[in-house]
Amino acid sequence: MAVPLPRQGDLWEVQLVGKNRPGDREKPHHIRLVAIVTTDLYNEYGLAYLVAPVLPWSDKRGNLPTNLVLDASDAGTLEKSIVFTTQMRPIAPWRLVRLAGKLPPAKLDALRETLRVTFDI
């Protein structure tokens, strides 16, 4: 089954830990929710994707201008969360497990603004 092409603002479950072993995807501690932050143009090449982890809300991380707050209704997240843009990392395409949701247009714009703040661009 072909994996859909990731788009900026998509929320994906990805395999961040472990090697490329079939059994790793069945271990819940190996699967994490992330937001795709690379542009759609870059994503078309499928070389790697830059992702930011989606973490549970905390006052310490949630109030930083470099993080995007997600409410429980945003993109299907189950609880108030943050996109932690200061902890971004590249991942290989084979680490994609499942498309979990998409940020609404207003939140995608907010993510782009958060990236501008994070990188001072």
N, C-alpha and C positions, 0 to 999 in steps of 0.2 A: 504494500500500500504506500503510495507516495505521500510524503509529508508536505503540507501546503507551504508556500513561500512565506517566511516571516515578514511582517511589516512593522515599521516603527509604531510603537504604542501597543503592540500585541503583548499579551501576558501568556507566557509559555511555562509549562512544567519541563524542566531540563535535568539531565543527569550531570551534576557538577562534581560528584565524588566517584572515584572508582575508575577502573579501566574499562575498555570496551568488551565487557563480558556479558553474555546474554542474561545471566542471573542478577546483574547489578540493578536492572530496571525494576525488579520485583522488591528491592529493599527500599522501604519508604525513606530512610535517612539519606539515600543517594539522590532523591528527587527534590528539586527546589523550584519555587515559583519565581520567575524573573520577568522584567519588562525589556523588550527589545528597544534599544536606543539608537542603533545605526539607522541611517536613512534608507528609504525604499530603493533608491538607485544603487547604493552599495549592496544591499541585501540581494539584489538580482544576481550578483556574481556568485553567491553561495560559498564564499571562501571561509568566512567566519562571521560571527555576529557579536556585537558588543552588547552586553546585557547588564542590567542593574537588578540586584536582588529586591524582592518584595518581602518586607519584614513586618511583623506585628507592630502595631502602634506602641510608641513609648513617648513620654513627654520629653525625654532627653534628645531623642533623634527626630521626633516629629515636628519640633518647633524650629529646626534648622532651615534656613532659606535654600539650602542645597538639596533638600529632600522634598518629594512630592507626596502630599497626603491623599490617600484613597479612602473614601467612605465605603461602607459595606455594599452600597448599591452600585459602585463604580466597577464596571467590567467583570462583575460576577465574583468579586472578592467576598469572602465569607465574614470578614471582620474589618474594622478600621485598620488600615495598614499604611506603610510608606514605601515609596520607591526610593531606595537608598543609593543615590547617584554618586556618592563618594566611594562606593565599593564596586564600581563597574569592572568587568573583565571580559575578555574575548572568549567565545566558546566555538568549538567545531560544530559543523552542521549535524553530525551524527549524535550529538548530545541532546538534540530536540526530542522530546517525548510526546507532548500533546499540547495543542493550542487550548488555553484555558479561558481566554477572554480577550476583549479589545477595549482600550480606553475610549470613552466617548470623546468627540471632537474637542470640547472645552478642556478636558483633562490632557489630551494630547498636546494642545497648545501650551498648557501649564507645564507639561514635561519638557517641552522645548525651551520654555523660559527658564526652568530650573537648570537645564544643561548650560544655558547662557550664563547664569549666575555661577554655576560650579566651575566653569572654565574661563570666566571673565571674557567672553567673546560677544 
